[in-house]
C-alpha cells in the first residue's frame, strides 16, 4: 500500500491532472473576466442593481474579485465542487480501481480521508482562481487602489489583498461541507455522474430552502446558510462571528457525512 503522504500526493495529482479540472477552473476564471469586460464596455452598472459591489468595479478593480465571488458562490463553485467530490469514490469504483486501493480493511478510512483532502484542496484552488483572476483583470482594466469598506473605513492596498485572501479562504471553507456530502454520496454508487448530479441538486435545494421564511428554524442548520457571510470581512473591525459560525457548521457536516461515508465504505463489498 502507498504510504499516506504518497497516497495523498497521488490523489492531488489525479485531481489536478485531469483536463476536466482545468476546464472547470477556466470556466470559473471567466466569470470575473466577463464582469470586468461588461463594466468596461458600458457606462457602468445602474446603482443598486446587479450583484453586490458591482457599482464599485469601475472605480477600483479590486472589487472585480469580490463581485466574482458573489456571482460564483451560489451556483458555479458548488457545481464544480460537486463534480470533484461526486467522483471521489464512485469514479474509482466505476473504473474498477477501487479494489486495488483497498488492499486491507484498515485502508478504507485512509482512502476516504485522502479523497476528501483532494476535494477540499480543489475548493481552495477554485476560490483562489476567482480571486486571483479578478484582481488581475481588475488591475488591467480599471487599476486598483485603497478600498472603502462597508463600514465606511478605507484600507490600504496591502490590507485589501489580505481581505480578498480571507474571502477566498472563507469561500473555500464554505464548500467543505458540500464536499463531504459529495464524498458520502459517492460511496453509494458506482456511477460518478449520478453522484455529481445528486450533490449539485442538494446544493441548489439547500439554497432554495434557505429562502423560505416558513423554514426559519431550519436555516441555521443548512450548509449553505453562511455562504454569503464573507461580507463581514469587509468591515472595520472585521466581524469574525460569521467566519467562526460557518467553520463550526461546516465541521459538523464534515464529521457527520465523513462518518456516514466511512460506515458505507467499510461495509461495501468492493473486493469480490
C-alpha positions as CSV (number, residue, x, y, z in Angstrom):
1,X,0.0,0.0,0.0
2,X,1.1,3.5,-0.7
3,X,2.2,5.5,2.4
4,X,-0.2,8.2,3.5
5,X,1.8,11.1,2.1
6,X,2.4,9.3,-1.2
7,X,-1.3,8.4,-1.5
8,X,-2.3,12.0,-0.9
9,X,0.2,13.3,-3.4
10,X,-1.1,10.7,-5.9
11,X,-4.7,11.9,-5.3
12,X,-3.8,15.6,-5.7
13,X,-2.0,14.8,-8.9
14,X,-5.0,12.8,-10.1
15,X,-7.4,15.7,-9.4
16,X,-5.3,18.4,-11.0
17,X,-4.0,16.4,-13.9
18,X,-7.5,15.9,-15.4
19,X,-8.5,18.2,-18.2
20,X,-11.9,18.4,-16.7
21,X,-10.5,20.1,-13.6
22,X,-8.6,22.7,-15.6
23,X,-11.7,23.2,-17.8
24,X,-13.8,24.0,-14.6
25,X,-11.1,26.3,-13.3
26,X,-11.0,28.2,-16.6
27,X,-14.8,28.5,-16.5
28,X,-14.6,30.0,-13.0
29,X,-11.9,32.3,-14.2
30,X,-14.1,33.5,-17.0
31,X,-16.7,34.9,-14.5
32,X,-14.6,37.8,-13.2
33,X,-13.3,38.5,-16.7
34,X,-16.8,38.7,-18.1
35,X,-17.8,41.0,-15.2
36,X,-14.9,43.3,-15.8
37,X,-15.3,43.4,-19.6
38,X,-19.0,44.1,-19.3
39,X,-18.5,47.0,-17.0
40,X,-15.6,48.4,-19.1
41,X,-17.7,48.3,-22.3
42,X,-20.7,50.0,-20.7
43,X,-21.1,53.3,-19.0
44,X,-21.3,51.4,-15.7
45,X,-23.9,49.3,-13.9
46,X,-27.0,51.1,-12.6
47,X,-26.7,51.9,-8.9
48,X,-28.5,49.4,-6.7
49,X,-28.8,46.8,-9.4
50,X,-26.8,43.6,-10.0
51,X,-24.5,41.7,-7.7
52,X,-23.2,43.3,-4.5
53,X,-20.4,45.8,-5.1
54,X,-20.9,45.8,-8.9
55,X,-21.3,49.6,-8.9
56,X,-17.8,50.0,-7.4
57,X,-15.9,48.0,-10.0
58,X,-15.2,50.9,-12.4
59,X,-13.7,52.9,-9.5
60,X,-11.5,50.1,-8.1
61,X,-10.5,46.9,-9.9
62,X,-10.2,45.0,-6.7
63,X,-14.0,44.8,-6.5
64,X,-14.0,42.6,-9.6
65,X,-12.7,39.7,-7.4
66,X,-15.3,40.4,-4.7
67,X,-18.1,40.6,-7.3
68,X,-16.8,37.4,-8.9
69,X,-17.1,35.6,-5.5
70,X,-20.7,36.8,-5.0
71,X,-21.6,35.5,-8.5
72,X,-19.8,32.2,-8.3
73,X,-20.8,31.0,-4.8
74,X,-24.5,30.3,-5.4
75,X,-24.0,28.0,-8.5
76,X,-20.7,27.8,-10.3
77,X,-18.5,27.0,-7.4
78,X,-20.9,24.4,-5.9
79,X,-21.3,22.8,-9.3
80,X,-17.5,22.3,-9.8
81,X,-17.1,21.0,-6.3
82,X,-20.0,18.6,-6.9
83,X,-18.2,17.2,-9.9
84,X,-14.9,16.7,-8.0
85,X,-16.5,15.3,-4.8
86,X,-19.0,13.1,-6.6
87,X,-16.2,11.5,-8.5
88,X,-14.0,10.7,-5.4
89,X,-15.1,7.1,-4.7
90,X,-17.6,6.4,-7.5
91,X,-15.0,7.3,-10.1
92,X,-12.6,4.7,-8.7
93,X,-15.4,2.1,-8.5
94,X,-16.6,2.8,-12.0
95,X,-13.1,2.4,-13.4
96,X,-12.6,-0.8,-11.4
97,X,-9.6,0.6,-9.5
98,X,-11.2,0.9,-6.0
99,X,-10.5,-2.7,-5.1
100,X,-6.8,-2.2,-5.8
101,X,-6.7,0.7,-3.5
102,X,-8.4,-1.2,-0.7
103,X,-5.8,-4.0,0.0
104,X,-6.6,-4.0,3.7
105,X,-9.8,-3.1,5.5
106,X,-7.9,-0.5,7.6
107,X,-7.0,1.4,4.4
108,X,-10.6,2.4,3.9
109,X,-10.5,5.2,6.4
110,X,-7.2,6.5,5.0
111,X,-8.6,6.3,1.4
112,X,-11.6,8.4,2.4
113,X,-9.5,11.0,4.2
114,X,-7.2,11.3,1.2
115,X,-10.1,11.6,-1.2
116,X,-11.7,14.2,0.9
117,X,-8.5,16.2,1.3
118,X,-8.2,16.2,-2.5
119,X,-11.7,17.6,-2.9
120,X,-11.1,20.2,-0.1
121,X,-7.9,21.3,-1.8
122,X,-9.9,21.8,-5.1
123,X,-12.3,24.0,-3.1
124,X,-9.4,26.3,-2.2
125,X,-8.0,26.2,-5.7
126,X,-11.4,27.2,-7.1
127,X,-11.9,30.1,-4.8
128,X,-8.3,31.4,-5.3
129,X,-8.8,31.2,-9.1
130,X,-11.8,33.5,-8.9
131,X,-9.9,35.9,-6.5
132,X,-6.6,36.0,-8.4
133,X,-8.1,36.3,-11.9
134,X,-10.5,39.0,-10.5
135,X,-7.5,41.0,-9.1
136,X,-5.5,40.7,-12.3
137,X,-8.3,41.6,-14.7
138,X,-9.4,44.5,-12.4
139,X,-5.8,45.8,-12.4
140,X,-5.6,45.6,-16.2
141,X,-8.9,47.3,-16.9
142,X,-9.5,49.7,-14.0
143,X,-6.4,49.9,-11.8
144,X,-6.5,49.3,-8.1
145,X,-6.3,51.4,-5.0
146,X,-7.4,51.7,-1.4
147,X,-10.7,50.0,-0.7
148,X,-13.7,51.6,1.1
149,X,-15.3,49.0,3.3
150,X,-18.9,48.5,4.2
151,X,-18.3,50.3,7.5
152,X,-17.1,53.4,5.6
153,X,-13.4,52.9,6.6
154,X,-10.7,52.9,3.9
155,X,-7.9,50.4,4.0
156,X,-4.6,50.4,2.0
157,X,-3.7,48.2,-0.9
158,X,-1.8,45.7,1.1
159,X,-4.6,45.1,3.6
160,X,-7.0,44.9,0.7
161,X,-5.2,42.0,-0.8
162,X,-5.2,40.3,2.7
163,X,-9.0,40.8,2.9
164,X,-9.5,39.3,-0.5
165,X,-7.4,36.3,0.5
166,X,-9.5,35.9,3.6
167,X,-12.6,36.0,1.5
168,X,-11.2,33.2,-0.7
169,X,-10.4,31.2,2.4
170,X,-13.9,31.8,3.7
171,X,-15.5,30.6,0.4
172,X,-13.3,27.5,0.3
173,X,-14.3,26.7,3.9
174,X,-18.0,27.2,3.0
175,X,-17.7,24.5,0.4
176,X,-16.1,21.9,2.6
177,X,-19.4,20.7,3.9
178,X,-20.7,20.2,0.4
179,X,-17.5,18.3,-0.4
180,X,-18.2,15.9,2.5
181,X,-21.8,15.4,1.3
182,X,-20.5,14.6,-2.2
183,X,-18.0,12.1,-0.7
184,X,-20.7,10.3,1.1
185,X,-23.0,10.2,-2.0
186,X,-20.0,8.9,-4.0
187,X,-19.8,5.8,-1.8
188,X,-23.4,5.0,-2.6
189,X,-23.0,4.4,-6.3
190,X,-20.6,3.2,-8.9
191,X,-21.8,5.9,-11.4
192,X,-19.9,9.1,-10.9
193,X,-22.3,11.2,-12.9
194,X,-25.1,10.2,-10.6
195,X,-23.1,11.2,-7.5
196,X,-22.1,14.5,-9.1
197,X,-25.7,15.4,-10.1
198,X,-27.2,14.4,-6.7
199,X,-24.6,16.6,-4.9
200,X,-25.3,19.6,-7.2
201,X,-29.1,19.1,-6.7
202,X,-28.7,19.1,-2.9
203,X,-26.7,22.3,-3.1
204,X,-29.5,24.1,-5.1
205,X,-32.2,22.6,-2.9
206,X,-30.5,23.8,0.3
207,X,-30.3,27.3,-1.1
208,X,-34.0,27.2,-2.1
209,X,-34.9,26.1,1.4
210,X,-32.8,28.9,2.8
211,X,-35.0,31.4,1.0
212,X,-38.3,30.2,2.5
213,X,-39.3,32.2,5.6
214,X,-41.6,29.4,6.7
215,X,-38.4,27.4,7.4
216,X,-36.6,29.9,9.5
217,X,-35.9,27.3,12.2
218,X,-34.1,25.1,9.6
219,X,-31.9,27.8,8.0
220,X,-29.1,27.8,10.6
221,X,-28.6,24.1,10.0
222,X,-28.3,24.3,6.2
223,X,-24.7,24.0,5.0
224,X,-25.4,27.0,2.6
225,X,-26.6,29.3,5.4
226,X,-23.3,31.3,5.8
227,X,-22.1,31.1,2.2
228,X,-22.5,34.9,1.7
229,X,-21.3,35.8,5.1
230,X,-17.9,36.8,3.8
231,X,-19.2,40.4,3.5
232,X,-18.4,40.7,7.2
233,X,-14.7,40.5,6.2
234,X,-15.3,43.9,4.5
235,X,-15.9,45.8,7.7
236,X,-13.5,47.5,10.2
237,X,-13.0,45.9,12.5
238,X,-13.6,42.5,10.9
239,X,-16.7,40.7,12.3
240,X,-15.3,37.2,12.8
241,X,-18.6,35.8,14.1
242,X,-19.8,34.6,10.7
243,X,-16.4,33.0,10.0
244,X,-16.5,31.1,13.3
245,X,-20.1,30.0,12.9
246,X,-19.5,29.0,9.3
247,X,-16.4,26.9,10.3
248,X,-18.4,25.2,13.1
249,X,-21.3,24.4,10.8
250,X,-19.0,23.0,8.0
251,X,-17.0,21.0,10.5
252,X,-20.3,19.4,11.7
253,X,-21.2,18.4,8.1
254,X,-17.7,17.1,7.5
255,X,-17.8,14.9,10.7
256,X,-21.3,13.6,10.1
257,X,-21.0,12.8,6.4
258,X,-17.5,11.7,6.8
259,X,-18.7,9.1,9.3
260,X,-21.5,8.1,7.1
261,X,-19.1,7.7,4.2
262,X,-16.8,5.5,6.3
263,X,-19.8,3.4,7.5
264,X,-20.9,2.9,4.0
265,X,-17.5,2.1,2.5
266,X,-16.5,-0.2,5.4
267,X,-19.4,-2.4,4.7
268,X,-19.3,-2.2,1.0
269,X,-18.0,-5.3,-0.9
270,X,-15.6,-4.0,-3.4
271,X,-13.0,-6.8,-3.3
272,X,-15.1,-9.6,-4.8
